[in-house]
Amino acid sequence: MSESDTRIKYIVESVLLASGKPLTLDNILAVFGDGEKPERDQIRDAITALQEDYAERGIELVQVGSGYRIQVGQDMEPWVSRLTEEKPQRYTRALLETLALVAYRQPITRGEIEDIRGVSVSSSIMKTLQDREWVRVVGHRDVPGRPAMYGTTKKFLDYFNLKGLDDLPTLMELRDFDSINAELELAMPGEAAPDLTIVDNEDAAVETEAEETASDDTGLQADDESATVVQVAVDTQDPPGTIH
C-alpha cells in the first residue's frame, strides 16, 4: 500500500469513528478537499483494508442499510454489556410478530397483518414500530378506504446489522420464534446487544424504562402458534428489495 493509500485509509477510519452514524461512500468522499479527492475505488480499497486490519480485533467495519460503520465486534458483547446499567428492552410477542410480518411481506397493510395473525394489531404496536423508525408508511393500497401500507426502513436495517432485506434469515433458518429473537439481538455501534425480552401480554410496556423485567414464565420460549405466524410470513415469498 502506497503512502497515499495509507493516508486515505487513516482518513476513512477517522471519519467513520467520529461520525457516530453510518456513512455512504459519498459522505466519506465529501470530507476530502477538491485537490485531494480520491477515486471511489480507493475508498472501497481503504474500507477493505480496514476490514482486514480488524479481522483479529475486537472491532469491525460493517456495511448496513445506511452505509458503513465501525462497531464493537458482536463476540465482545458479554463484556461490553457490563458497561451499561440500562434495563433490558421489553417487547411483546405481538410486536415481534408484527415486525416480522412487515419485514417479510412488505408492503403490507395493518388489516393484512391482522388477517395473518388472527387477532387485531393494537395501535400502540404500530406506534412503537414507527416511533423507533423501524417501520414507515410506504404507500396506500388501491382498495376502498386506501389503507396505509407499511415497510421497513434503513434504520431497521442499521439496527439489526443488515445491508439489505436479502440479509434477513431464510425460512430454513427461521424455524421457530427463538431464531427471531436471536436475530434481533444485534448491537448498534459501540453498544451491547439489546436484551429483547419477550412478554406475552399484547398491551405490555415495550419501552426501555420499564421498571420490571420479565419473569421466567413471560414468554422467553415462544409457543407453536407464534412460530406458525412467523412461518406464514416467510413461507410464500423471498425477502423483497431494500426500501429507500
HELIX and SHEET records of a PDB file:
HELIX    1   1 GLU A    3  SER A   19  1                                  17    
HELIX    2   2 LEU A   25  LEU A   29  1                                   5    
HELIX    3   3 ARG A   40  TYR A   54  1                                  15    
HELIX    4   4 GLN A   74  MET A   76  5                                   3    
HELIX    5   5 GLU A   77  VAL A   80  1                                   4    
HELIX    6   6 SER A   81  LEU A   83  5                                   3    
HELIX    7   7 ARG A   93  ARG A  105  1                                  13    
HELIX    8   8 ARG A  110  ARG A  117  1                                   8    
HELIX    9   9 SER A  123  ASP A  131  1                                   9    
HELIX   10  10 LYS A  154  TYR A  159  1                                   6    
HELIX   11  11 LEU A  165  ASP A  167  5                                   3    
HELIX   12  12 LEU A  171  GLU A  173  5                                   3    
HELIX   13  13 PHE A  177  LEU A  184  1                                   8    
HELIX   14  14 ASP A  224  ASP A  235  1                                  12    
SHEET    1   A 2 ILE A  59  VAL A  64  0                                        
SHEET    2   A 2 GLY A  67  VAL A  72 -1                                        
SHEET    1   B 2 ARG A  90  THR A  92  0                                        
SHEET    2   B 2 THR A 197  VAL A 199  1                                        
SHEET    1   C 3 ILE A 108  THR A 109  0                                        
SHEET    2   C 3 ALA A 148  THR A 152 -1                                        
SHEET    3   C 3 VAL A 135  HIS A 140 -1                                        
END                                                                             
